[in-house]
Amino acid sequence: MLMRTDPFRDLDRLTQQVFGTPARPAAMPMDAWREGDEFFVELDLPGIDPDSLDLDVERHVVTVKAARPQLDQNRSMIAAERTRGVFSRQLFLGENLDTDAIRADYRDGVLRLVVPVADQAKPRKIEINRAETAERQAINA
């Protein structure tokens, strides 16, 4: 027999949805990695209407907001475990990343952000002037 309401189970489920668990974070589980001069972030957002996605950058903080519509109250639900309403996640990026050049793509329920490394943070070669070379150039001139 399927039990429709159990206040303790409902409270536990609500707590897990709001705060998440170590194995299952709350609303937007994420993977992040670096490949060469770019950082990648993928956020799982299945069932989200792309028009409800909002991505803001302020200084070095990226805020991702998404909305999943509320359930039809006329339905007699047996299980409703997916997070509903508006939820968000903030990513704090280092100053070595170029937040002006972030690219975003939403496909198959996954939001992918590509953040390039800032030019000033990339390794570069510095030419070394040798004293004897400078002296020879001065004599030949």
C-alpha positions in Angstrom: 0.0 0.0 0.0 1.3 3.4 -0.9 1.2 5.9 1.9 0.5 9.4 0.7 1.6 11.4 3.7 4.1 10.8 6.4 5.0 14.0 8.2 8.5 12.8 9.2 9.3 11.6 5.7 7.9 14.9 4.2 10.0 16.9 6.7 13.2 14.9 5.8 12.5 15.3 2.1 12.0 19.1 2.5 15.2 19.4 4.5 17.1 17.5 1.8 15.7 19.7 -0.9 16.5 22.9 0.8 19.9 22.1 2.3 20.9 19.1 0.2 23.1 16.2 1.3 26.8 15.6 0.7 26.0 13.0 -1.9 23.2 15.1 -3.5 23.5 18.9 -3.3 20.3 21.0 -3.2 19.1 22.5 -6.5 22.0 22.7 -8.9 24.7 20.0 -8.8 27.8 21.1 -10.6 31.1 19.9 -12.1 34.0 22.3 -12.7 37.4 21.7 -14.3 40.2 23.4 -16.2 41.4 22.6 -19.7 44.3 24.7 -20.9 43.4 28.4 -20.7 39.7 27.9 -20.0 37.6 26.9 -17.0 34.4 24.9 -17.5 31.4 24.7 -15.2 28.4 22.4 -15.9 25.2 22.7 -13.8 22.5 20.1 -14.0 19.1 21.8 -14.6 16.8 19.2 -16.1 13.3 20.2 -17.0 14.1 23.9 -16.9 12.7 26.2 -19.5 15.7 28.0 -21.1 13.7 31.3 -20.9 13.6 31.0 -17.1 17.4 30.9 -16.9 19.2 34.0 -15.8 22.9 34.5 -15.6 24.5 37.6 -13.9 28.1 38.6 -13.3 29.0 41.2 -10.7 32.7 41.6 -10.1 33.9 38.0 -9.8 30.6 36.5 -8.7 28.5 34.6 -11.2 24.8 34.0 -10.2 22.8 31.4 -11.9 19.0 31.6 -11.4 16.4 29.1 -12.7 12.7 28.5 -12.3 10.7 25.3 -12.5 7.0 25.9 -12.5 4.8 24.8 -9.6 2.8 21.7 -10.0 -0.8 21.8 -11.1 -2.8 21.8 -7.9 -5.6 19.8 -9.6 -3.3 16.8 -9.9 -3.4 14.1 -7.3 0.4 13.6 -6.9 1.9 10.3 -5.7 5.4 11.6 -5.6 6.8 15.2 -6.0 10.5 15.2 -5.3 11.9 17.7 -7.8 12.6 21.2 -6.6 10.0 23.7 -7.7 10.0 27.5 -7.8 13.0 29.8 -8.3 16.4 28.7 -7.1 19.9 30.0 -7.6 23.6 29.3 -7.1 26.5 31.7 -6.8 30.0 30.9 -8.1 32.9 32.9 -6.7 35.6 33.1 -9.4 39.2 34.1 -9.0 40.5 37.4 -10.3 42.7 35.5 -12.8 39.6 34.7 -14.9 38.1 37.0 -17.6 34.5 37.4 -16.5 33.8 39.8 -19.4 34.3 36.9 -21.8 32.1 34.2 -20.2 30.2 32.0 -22.7 27.1 30.0 -21.7 25.3 27.2 -23.5 22.2 25.3 -22.3 21.7 21.9 -23.9 20.0 18.7 -22.8 19.3 20.0 -19.3 22.9 21.1 -18.7 24.1 24.7 -18.4 27.7 24.9 -19.5 29.8 28.0 -18.7 33.2 28.6 -20.3 35.4 31.1 -18.5 38.7 32.0 -20.1 41.8 32.8 -18.1 42.5 36.5 -18.1 45.5 37.5 -20.3 47.3 39.1 -17.4 47.1 35.8 -15.6 48.6 33.7 -18.4 52.3 32.8 -18.2 54.5 34.9 -20.5 58.1 35.1 -21.5 60.2 38.1 -20.5 63.2 39.0 -22.7 66.4 39.3 -20.7 68.7 42.1 -21.9 72.4 41.2 -21.5 74.8 43.9 -20.6 77.4 42.8 -23.3 74.8 42.9 -26.0 73.7 46.4 -25.1 77.4 47.6 -25.0 78.1 46.1 -28.5 75.0 47.8 -29.9 76.2 51.1 -28.4 79.7 50.7 -29.9 78.4 49.7 -33.3 76.0 52.6 -33.5 
